[in-house]
Amino acid sequence: MLLEDLRLNLLRLLEDIHKHEAEKGADSDYISFLAECKSEAEKVQSNEDITVILHKLQHHNEFKRHFSSNQPSGPSMSRGNTEYAERLKSLEKCVEPATLELVSIESSSDSTQTPPVSPAMAKTALNLSQTPAVLDEKDFSILNQEDLATPNQKASEALDKEEKLKQKQFLAIKQALKASNTSAEKQHVLDSCTTLQQLCFAAAVRRKGGFFHQKHTTTTGDLLLQLLKRPEYNLLKQDIFPGNQRVSMRGIRHYGRYGTHAPQHGYFLNTKARDDENFFSLSNNPDKNQPMLLFDRYFKNNHNSSYDHDYSAVENLNP
């Protein structure tokens, strides 16, 4: 197999494993390790470079526990993990067999002298010199499945996967907000939300005010803030707070009202942020006895969320 084909297959494998482990909420150090390997895979210049990365993966304890091709697949290994292990094994077969052991010796020695040839290496070299290198057709079946897809198909599949993950994140947050210590009126409104903008709007509406309730946040708003800070909800967080933008209640109010990213802000409220705060306050609500009617008027009468993504089709999913 050509070097470029090996590089592309290794890169795809690492991208799939990185995404798989990130979605499972794996340890941040482990995710960083996978990202580092992925970055190295983008720069490989030879089969030896690929071998170094494979060797590095096989000696990482966390990776070895889940995906090592040397571990027998059993009940403890999921179907996805088994597939990645098989793809890894196929890659190793496509790289010159003697190289893996050579890298192992070189990496464990500081000597500048030529490392001694082990009996196993000698046997491997002898077999290679006497037997034509014939790879079974099945070794390529897993590696080449993705090669059949066009770039547009691959991009579409990636977007579909991301959208499905967003749908699950949306439903999980929605269920958490409904289960919080809030009124039946707000729970009913949350239950009717089908877009992220509507969810932010409902969470931002204040039902209390006056001297004893001077805080401008809400119970559901505070909970939404905490959830968006968690890595498992990062896709939805990026829709509201792109990049490294700090999660804030004023950003949730802005997104709930306009469905657009909140501008970067300082410590003090600017005129626009103050206007958003007043908009959701109880004192400015025309229906103080039923403050959640603000939601109905805003969306059902003005159709202000028509451009936001609708998640109503995923109500049957479990969070």
Beta strands, then each sheet from edge to edge (+ up, - down):
end
